[in-house]
Amino acid sequence: MSEPTINTQRLWNSLMEMGEIGATDAGGCCRLALTELDRQGRDLFVRWCTDAGCEIRIDRIGNIYARRPGTDPDALPISTGSHLDTQPTGGKFDGIYGCLAGLEVIRSLNDHGINTRRPVEVVIWTNEEGSRFAPAMVASGVYSGKFSLDYALNQTDAQGIRLGDALKAIGYDGALEVGAEKFAKFFELHIEQGPVLERESEDLGVVTGVLGMRWYDVNVKGVSAHAGPTPMSYRRDALGATAKMISALIDMAAAREAEDGRCTIGELCIPKGSRNVIPGDLNFTLDLRNASLDGLQAMEQDARGLLDRIATQAGVEVTLECIWDSPPTVFDADCVAAVERAVASSGCSYRRMTSGAGHDAVNISTVAPTSMIFVPSVGGISHNESEYSTPDQIGRGARILYEVMKSEAQSA
């Protein structure tokens, strides 16, 4: 690419303006799915896309489709996109970058007066993070047929509010049937959210697939008792047992690091905790990941075995319920090759890599040819208010997305 093809400053300004909606004192962003702040972010995005000449459609799970028409009215679009919702203490880039880079592709095509045969489209997927409504990526899951619409609409948040009611409250319960919008190909641009590209001094990541992952809810049930009169050997301490379980789970995953084994306990709750009461009931979440389906299954079997063993030794009961299962994903070879060609011709350094994080592209890959592009995350930090990628990194990834989408939108 001999000349800049996108307006990096315009893209950066859009990211910063979107980041003001739900801005936190620490410089991050809290814009949970289907809140009033999410509505404001969606409204801003829709206004920008309308100003760029896009047709806007919204489906029944709230996914937004912003389409720049092509010259062939029958051609399926070349699509991109991500999500606008954030973690409770999230940053300005996770998901949002992919959405606004897609908009920048459309703005740049307009700037250069380029008409494409196929439409070019940007999609906003509802509730990708799963931080308000579990599971994560639920709306792209409905789109791909992984979940039913009723299942998604009936998910509730911590206050018992239905997803469907929250969607209606912000005015984004559209009429389009979920899945009616088809794609010729889908490309998702994202920050890496990890340290590999930065540590290896690579400009870009050509993403070939995504780790398999499973989410579990774990309940440990012992007996509540007074902290003073109950000797240590007589206790059935749910928290004491859980501490041993967590340590064993982390060691189990560390032994599988060569196969990209991952284990995370992200939430722990004592429902009726008190300072001088031995916990008798405790819940925690478990996130397991692996590069292969066999490896993921083996991790689950190991986890169940060690939880049962520790529970027996501690005199407590344990249950492990899988609430979300996303198998390992291998992206479409032609889409990966298209990204790699664009990166190679740009002169940027890159590596082929597997994503450790889940993305909407995982679900979309089951119904349309799909691949992803990564840019470095400074310090490898994401899901954090200090999440950051530099303007140069942001612009570099968007230029690759522009070249890929322009080329693919002109293809037969």
C-alpha positions as CSV (number, residue, x, y, z in Angstrom):
1,M,0.0,0.0,0.0
2,S,1.9,3.1,-1.3
3,E,-0.4,5.7,0.2
4,P,-2.5,6.0,3.3
5,T,-6.0,4.7,2.6
6,I,-7.8,5.7,5.7
7,N,-8.0,8.8,7.9
8,T,-6.2,7.6,11.1
9,Q,-6.9,10.9,12.9
10,R,-10.6,10.7,12.1
11,L,-10.8,7.1,13.3
12,W,-8.9,8.1,16.5
13,N,-11.2,11.0,17.1
14,S,-14.2,8.7,16.7
15,L,-12.8,6.2,19.2
16,M,-12.2,9.0,21.8
17,E,-15.7,10.5,21.3
18,M,-17.3,7.1,21.7
19,G,-15.2,6.6,24.8
20,E,-16.7,9.6,26.4
21,I,-20.0,7.7,26.7
22,G,-19.6,5.8,30.0
23,A,-16.1,7.3,30.6
24,T,-14.6,6.3,34.0
25,D,-12.4,8.5,36.2
26,A,-9.5,6.1,35.6
27,G,-9.6,6.7,31.8
28,G,-11.6,3.6,30.8
29,C,-15.2,3.0,29.9
30,C,-18.2,1.3,31.5
31,R,-21.0,0.9,29.0
32,L,-22.8,-2.3,29.8
33,A,-25.0,-4.0,27.3
34,L,-28.5,-2.6,26.9
35,T,-28.1,0.2,29.4
36,E,-28.9,3.8,28.8
37,L,-25.2,4.4,28.0
38,D,-25.3,1.5,25.5
39,R,-28.3,3.3,23.8
40,Q,-26.3,6.5,23.6
41,G,-23.3,4.6,22.0
42,R,-25.6,2.9,19.6
43,D,-27.4,6.2,18.7
44,L,-24.0,7.8,18.0
45,F,-22.8,5.0,15.8
46,V,-26.1,4.9,13.8
47,R,-25.9,8.7,13.3
48,W,-22.4,8.4,12.0
49,C,-23.3,5.5,9.7
50,T,-26.4,7.4,8.4
51,D,-24.2,10.4,7.7
52,A,-21.9,8.1,5.7
53,G,-24.8,7.0,3.5
54,C,-25.5,3.6,5.1
55,E,-28.8,1.8,5.2
56,I,-29.5,0.8,8.8
57,R,-31.3,-2.4,9.8
58,I,-31.8,-3.8,13.3
59,D,-32.8,-7.4,14.1
60,R,-34.9,-8.8,17.0
61,I,-31.9,-9.3,19.3
62,G,-30.7,-5.8,18.7
63,N,-27.8,-6.4,16.2
64,I,-27.3,-3.4,14.0
65,Y,-26.4,-3.7,10.3
66,A,-25.1,-0.6,8.6
67,R,-24.7,-1.2,4.9
68,R,-23.0,0.8,2.1
69,P,-24.7,-0.4,-1.1
70,G,-22.8,-2.0,-3.9
71,T,-23.4,-1.8,-7.6
72,D,-24.8,-5.4,-7.7
73,P,-28.1,-5.4,-5.8
74,D,-28.1,-9.2,-5.5
75,A,-24.6,-9.6,-4.2
76,L,-24.0,-10.6,-0.5
77,P,-22.0,-8.0,1.5
78,I,-18.5,-8.1,2.7
79,S,-19.0,-7.5,6.4
80,T,-17.0,-6.5,9.4
81,G,-17.9,-5.5,13.0
82,S,-17.7,-6.2,16.6
83,H,-19.4,-4.8,19.7
84,L,-19.9,-1.5,21.6
85,D,-20.6,-3.0,25.1
86,T,-17.8,-3.0,27.6
87,Q,-16.7,-4.7,30.8
88,P,-17.6,-2.9,34.1
89,T,-14.1,-1.5,34.2
90,G,-13.3,-1.8,30.5
91,G,-11.3,0.3,28.0
92,K,-12.0,2.4,24.9
93,F,-10.8,-0.2,22.4
94,D,-12.1,-3.7,23.0
95,G,-14.7,-4.3,20.4
96,I,-15.3,-0.6,19.8
97,Y,-12.2,-0.4,17.6
98,G,-13.5,-3.1,15.2
99,C,-16.8,-1.3,14.9
100,L,-15.4,2.2,14.2
101,A,-12.6,0.8,11.9
102,G,-15.4,-0.7,9.8
103,L,-17.1,2.7,9.7
104,E,-13.8,4.3,8.7
105,V,-13.6,1.8,5.8
106,I,-16.9,3.1,4.6
107,R,-16.0,6.7,5.1
108,S,-12.7,6.2,3.2
109,L,-14.4,4.4,0.3
110,N,-16.7,7.5,0.2
111,D,-13.6,9.8,0.3
112,H,-12.0,8.1,-2.6
113,G,-15.2,7.8,-4.6
114,I,-14.9,4.0,-4.9
115,N,-17.9,2.0,-5.8
116,T,-17.7,-1.7,-4.9
117,R,-19.6,-4.5,-6.6
118,R,-20.6,-6.0,-3.3
119,P,-22.1,-4.0,-0.5
120,V,-19.8,-3.2,2.4
121,E,-21.3,-3.6,5.9
122,V,-20.6,-3.0,9.5
123,V,-22.3,-5.0,12.2
124,I,-22.7,-4.2,15.9
125,W,-23.3,-7.4,17.9
126,T,-25.4,-7.2,21.1
127,N,-24.0,-8.2,24.5
128,E,-20.7,-9.6,23.3
129,E,-19.0,-9.3,26.7
130,G,-21.4,-11.3,28.8
131,S,-20.7,-9.0,31.7
132,R,-24.3,-8.1,32.2
133,F,-26.2,-11.0,30.5
134,A,-24.5,-14.4,30.4
135,P,-23.5,-16.1,28.2
136,A,-21.1,-13.9,26.2
137,M,-21.5,-13.5,22.5
138,V,-25.2,-14.3,22.9
139,A,-26.6,-12.3,20.0
140,S,-24.1,-13.5,17.4
141,G,-24.9,-16.9,18.8
142,V,-28.6,-16.4,18.0
143,Y,-27.5,-15.2,14.5
144,S,-25.5,-18.3,13.9
145,G,-28.1,-20.7,15.3
146,K,-26.2,-21.6,18.4
147,F,-28.9,-20.2,20.7
148,S,-32.6,-19.7,20.2
149,L,-34.0,-16.2,20.2
150,D,-36.3,-17.0,23.1
151,Y,-33.3,-18.3,25.1
152,A,-31.4,-15.1,24.6
153,L,-34.3,-12.8,25.3
154,N,-35.1,-14.6,28.6
155,Q,-31.6,-14.3,30.0
156,T,-31.5,-12.1,33.2
157,D,-29.0,-9.8,34.8
158,A,-28.1,-9.7,38.5
159,Q,-31.2,-7.5,39.2
160,G,-33.5,-10.0,37.4
161,I,-34.1,-7.8,34.4
162,R,-34.7,-9.8,31.2
163,L,-32.5,-9.1,28.2
164,G,-35.6,-8.7,26.0
165,D,-37.1,-6.1,28.4
166,A,-33.8,-4.2,28.5
167,L,-33.6,-4.3,24.7
168,K,-37.1,-2.9,24.4
169,A,-36.4,-0.2,27.0
170,I,-33.5,1.3,24.9
171,G,-35.5,1.1,21.7
172,Y,-33.3,-1.4,19.8
173,D,-35.7,-4.4,19.6
174,G,-35.8,-4.4,15.8
175,A,-38.1,-6.1,13.4
176,L,-35.6,-7.9,11.2
177,E,-35.5,-11.7,11.7
178,V,-32.2,-12.8,13.3
179,G,-30.1,-14.5,10.7
180,A,-31.9,-13.0,7.7
181,E,-28.9,-10.8,6.9
182,K,-26.4,-13.0,5.1
183,F,-22.7,-12.4,4.5
184,A,-20.4,-13.3,1.7
185,K,-17.4,-13.0,4.1
186,F,-16.8,-11.6,7.5
187,F,-13.6,-10.0,8.8
188,E,-13.2,-8.8,12.4
189,L,-10.5,-6.4,13.4
190,H,-9.6,-6.3,17.1
191,I,-7.0,-5.4,19.6
192,E,-5.0,-8.5,20.6
193,Q,-5.9,-8.2,24.3
194,G,-2.7,-10.1,25.2
195,P,1.1,-9.5,25.2
196,V,2.4,-11.6,22.3
197,L,2.5,-9.1,19.4
198,E,4.2,-6.4,21.6
199,R,6.7,-8.8,23.1
200,E,7.6,-10.3,19.7
201,S,7.8,-6.8,18.1
202,E,5.2,-7.7,15.5
203,D,3.0,-5.0,13.9
204,L,0.0,-7.2,13.2
205,G,-1.5,-10.6,13.9
206,V,-3.1,-12.8,11.2
207,V,-5.6,-14.8,13.2
208,T,-6.1,-18.4,12.1
209,G,-8.5,-19.5,14.8
210,V,-9.6,-19.2,18.4
211,L,-9.1,-21.4,21.5
212,G,-12.0,-23.5,22.6
213,M,-13.5,-22.4,25.9
214,R,-16.1,-23.5,28.5
215,W,-17.6,-21.6,31.3
216,Y,-18.8,-23.3,34.5
217,D,-20.7,-22.4,37.6
218,V,-19.3,-24.1,40.6
219,N,-21.1,-24.5,44.0
220,V,-19.4,-25.7,47.1
221,K,-21.6,-26.6,50.0
222,G,-20.3,-27.3,53.5
223,V,-21.8,-26.4,56.9
224,S,-21.9,-22.9,58.4
225,A,-20.7,-22.8,62.0
226,H,-19.3,-20.4,64.6
227,A,-15.7,-19.4,64.0
228,G,-14.7,-19.7,67.7
229,P,-16.2,-22.9,69.2
230,T,-15.6,-25.1,66.1
231,P,-12.1,-26.8,66.0
232,M,-10.3,-26.8,62.7
233,S,-10.6,-30.6,62.4
234,Y,-14.3,-30.6,62.8
235,R,-15.1,-28.0,60.1
236,R,-16.8,-28.5,56.8
237,D,-15.5,-25.2,55.5
238,A,-16.7,-24.3,52.0
239,L,-14.2,-21.6,51.5
240,G,-11.2,-23.6,52.8
241,A,-12.1,-26.3,50.4
242,T,-12.5,-23.8,47.6
243,A,-9.1,-22.3,48.2
244,K,-7.6,-25.8,47.6
245,M,-9.7,-26.3,44.6
246,I,-8.7,-23.1,43.0
247,S,-5.0,-23.8,43.6
248,A,-5.3,-27.3,42.1
249,L,-7.2,-26.0,39.0
250,I,-4.6,-23.3,38.3
251,D,-1.8,-25.9,38.6
252,M,-3.7,-28.3,36.3
253,A,-3.9,-25.6,33.6
254,A,-0.3,-24.5,34.0
255,A,0.8,-28.1,33.3
256,R,-1.0,-27.8,29.9
257,E,0.5,-24.4,28.9
258,A,2.2,-26.1,25.9
259,E,-1.3,-26.8,24.4
260,D,-2.6,-23.3,25.3
261,G,-4.3,-24.5,28.5
262,R,-6.0,-21.7,30.4
263,C,-7.9,-21.6,33.7
264,T,-9.5,-18.5,35.3
265,I,-11.7,-18.1,38.4
266,G,-13.2,-14.7,37.7
267,E,-15.9,-14.5,40.3
268,L,-16.2,-15.8,43.9
269,C,-19.3,-15.3,46.1
270,I,-20.2,-16.2,49.7
271,P,-23.9,-15.5,49.6
272,K,-24.4,-15.0,53.3
273,G,-20.8,-14.3,54.5
274,S,-20.0,-13.0,57.9
275,R,-16.7,-12.2,59.6
276,N,-17.0,-14.8,62.4
277,V,-18.9,-17.6,60.5
278,I,-17.3,-20.5,58.7
279,P,-18.7,-20.3,55.2
280,G,-21.1,-23.1,54.5
281,D,-22.1,-22.2,50.9
282,L,-20.0,-20.6,48.2
283,N,-20.2,-20.1,44.4
284,F,-17.4,-19.4,42.0
285,T,-17.0,-19.3,38.2
286,L,-14.5,-21.4,36.2
287,D,-13.3,-20.6,32.7
288,L,-11.3,-23.3,30.9
289,R,-9.6,-22.9,27.5
290,N,-7.5,-25.1,25.2
291,A,-6.4,-25.1,21.6
292,S,-8.0,-28.6,20.8
293,L,-11.3,-30.1,21.6
294,D,-9.6,-33.2,23.1
295,G,-7.5,-31.0,25.3
296,L,-10.5,-29.0,26.5
297,Q,-12.3,-32.2,27.3
298,A,-9.3,-33.6,29.2
299,M,-9.2,-30.4,31.2
300,E,-12.8,-30.7,32.1
301,Q,-12.3,-34.3,33.2
302,D,-9.3,-33.3,35.3
303,A,-11.2,-30.5,36.8
304,R,-14.1,-32.7,37.8
305,G,-11.8,-35.3,39.3
306,L,-9.8,-32.9,41.4
307,L,-12.9,-31.0,42.6
308,D,-14.5,-34.3,43.7
309,R,-11.3,-35.4,45.4
310,I,-10.9,-32.2,47.4
311,A,-14.6,-32.1,48.3
312,T,-14.4,-35.6,49.7
313,Q,-11.3,-34.8,51.7
314,A,-12.9,-31.6,53.1
315,G,-16.3,-33.1,53.9
316,V,-18.1,-30.7,51.5
317,E,-20.2,-31.2,48.4
318,V,-19.4,-29.7,45.0
319,T,-21.4,-29.3,41.8
320,L,-20.0,-28.2,38.4
321,E,-22.4,-27.0,35.7
322,C,-21.2,-26.0,32.2
323,I,-23.2,-22.9,31.2
324,W,-21.4,-22.1,27.9
325,D,-19.4,-24.2,25.5
326,S,-17.5,-22.7,22.5
327,P,-15.4,-25.3,20.7
328,P,-12.0,-24.5,19.2
329,T,-12.4,-22.5,15.9
330,V,-10.4,-22.7,12.7
331,F,-11.0,-19.7,10.4
332,D,-11.6,-20.0,6.7
333,A,-8.4,-20.5,4.8
334,D,-9.3,-18.2,2.0
335,C,-10.2,-15.4,4.4
336,V,-7.0,-15.9,6.3
337,A,-5.0,-15.8,3.1
338,A,-6.7,-12.6,2.0
339,V,-5.6,-10.9,5.2
340,E,-2.1,-12.3,5.0
341,R,-1.7,-11.0,1.4
342,A,-2.8,-7.5,2.5
343,V,-0.4,-7.5,5.4
344,A,2.5,-8.9,3.4
345,S,2.0,-6.2,0.7
346,S,1.9,-3.5,3.3
347,G,5.4,-4.3,4.5
348,C,4.3,-4.7,8.1
349,S,5.7,-7.4,10.2
350,Y,3.2,-10.0,11.4
351,R,2.7,-13.5,12.8
352,R,0.0,-16.1,12.3
353,M,-1.6,-16.7,15.7
354,T,-4.5,-18.2,17.6
355,S,-6.7,-16.0,19.6
356,G,-7.0,-16.8,23.3
357,A,-10.1,-14.7,23.7
358,G,-13.5,-15.4,22.3
359,H,-15.0,-13.1,19.7
360,D,-18.3,-12.8,17.7
361,A,-16.2,-14.0,14.7
362,V,-16.2,-17.5,16.4
363,N,-20.0,-17.8,16.0
364,I,-20.1,-16.1,12.5
365,S,-17.5,-18.6,11.3
366,T,-20.0,-21.4,11.5
367,V,-22.3,-19.7,8.9
368,A,-20.0,-17.6,6.8
369,P,-16.3,-17.5,5.7
370,T,-14.5,-15.6,8.5
371,S,-11.1,-14.4,9.8
372,M,-9.6,-11.8,12.1
373,I,-6.9,-9.2,12.3
374,F,-5.1,-8.2,15.5
375,V,-3.2,-5.1,16.5
376,P,-1.0,-5.0,19.6
377,S,-2.3,-4.1,23.0
378,V,0.2,-1.9,24.9
379,G,1.4,-4.0,27.9
380,G,-0.9,-6.8,26.8
381,I,-3.6,-5.2,28.9
382,S,-7.4,-5.5,28.1
383,H,-10.6,-5.7,30.1
384,N,-9.0,-3.0,32.1
385,E,-9.4,0.8,32.2
386,S,-5.7,1.3,31.1
387,E,-6.3,-0.7,27.9
388,Y,-4.5,1.1,25.1
389,S,-3.3,0.8,21.5
390,T,-1.4,3.7,19.9
391,P,-2.8,5.7,17.0
392,D,-0.2,4.2,14.7
393,Q,-1.3,0.7,15.7
394,I,-4.9,1.6,15.3
395,G,-4.4,3.1,11.9
396,R,-2.2,0.2,10.7
397,G,-4.9,-2.3,11.4
398,A,-7.6,-0.2,9.9
399,R,-5.6,0.2,6.6
400,I,-5.4,-3.6,6.4
401,L,-9.1,-4.0,6.9
402,Y,-9.7,-1.4,4.3
403,E,-7.5,-3.1,1.7
404,V,-9.1,-6.5,2.4
405,M,-12.7,-5.3,2.3
406,K,-12.2,-3.2,-0.8
407,S,-10.6,-6.1,-2.6
408,E,-13.1,-8.7,-1.5
409,A,-16.0,-6.3,-2.3
410,Q,-14.8,-6.0,-5.9
411,S,-14.5,-9.8,-6.3
412,A,-16.8,-12.1,-8.3
